[in-house]
Amino acid sequence: MPKFVKSSPALVARFGEVMERIAAPDVALRLMFGYPCAWIGGNMLTGLFAEQWWVRVSEADRDALLALPGAHPFEPMPGRAMGRYVVLPADVAASDPDLDAWLTKSIDFTRTLPPKR
């Protein structure tokens, strides 16, 4: 089992501040394997993993995001990419307008998924 690194307190605080600012009543915040994540209807939409901020997006948005320098598929374990989950480039995660745009896309896409029981 790989050793996981906790997200820095600064990144965790930023995640909380951003999610408080943009989250709607249907967005739930909770930990997943010790990392803060956001959910809609039981489906993960965004979260942290070590110093990475990832989002779940549509296939078209995934391709567009992966075209940005620094973006890459989210792999909590090397070689085990998680479908439509993509790690945001650090400059995107640091920019409120860019981050808000990708989080809005993630929220909109996740709302199209059937709720989990």
Secondary structure as the mmCIF struct_conf table of DSSP 4:
data_model
#
loop_
_struct_conf.conf_type_id
_struct_conf.id
_struct_conf.beg_label_comp_id
_struct_conf.beg_label_asym_id
_struct_conf.beg_label_seq_id
_struct_conf.end_label_comp_id
_struct_conf.end_label_asym_id
_struct_conf.end_label_seq_id
HELX_LH_PP_P HELX_LH_PP_P1 PRO A 2 SER A 8
HELX_RH_AL_P HELX_RH_AL_P1 PRO A 9 ILE A 22
TURN_TY1_P TURN_TY1_P1 PRO A 25 ASP A 26
STRN STRN1 VAL A 27 MET A 32
TURN_TY1_P TURN_TY1_P2 PHE A 33 GLY A 34
STRN STRN2 TYR A 35 ILE A 40
TURN_TY1_P TURN_TY1_P3 GLY A 41 GLY A 42
STRN STRN3 ASN A 43 PHE A 49
TURN_TY1_P TURN_TY1_P4 ALA A 50 GLU A 51
STRN STRN4 GLN A 52 ARG A 56
HELX_RH_AL_P HELX_RH_AL_P2 GLU A 59 LEU A 66
TURN_TY1_P TURN_TY1_P5 ALA A 67 ALA A 67
BEND BEND1 LEU A 68 LEU A 68
TURN_TY1_P TURN_TY1_P6 PRO A 69 GLY A 70
STRN STRN5 HIS A 72 PRO A 73
BEND BEND2 PRO A 76 MET A 77
TURN_TY1_P TURN_TY1_P7 PRO A 78 GLY A 79
TURN_TY1_P TURN_TY1_P8 GLY A 83 ARG A 84
STRN STRN6 TYR A 85 VAL A 87
HELX_LH_PP_P HELX_LH_PP_P2 LEU A 88 PRO A 89
HELX_RH_AL_P HELX_RH_AL_P3 ALA A 90 ALA A 94
HELX_RH_AL_P HELX_RH_AL_P4 ASP A 96 ARG A 111
TURN_TY1_P TURN_TY1_P9 THR A 112 THR A 112
BEND BEND3 LEU A 113 LEU A 113
HELX_LH_PP_P HELX_LH_PP_P3 PRO A 114 LYS A 116
#
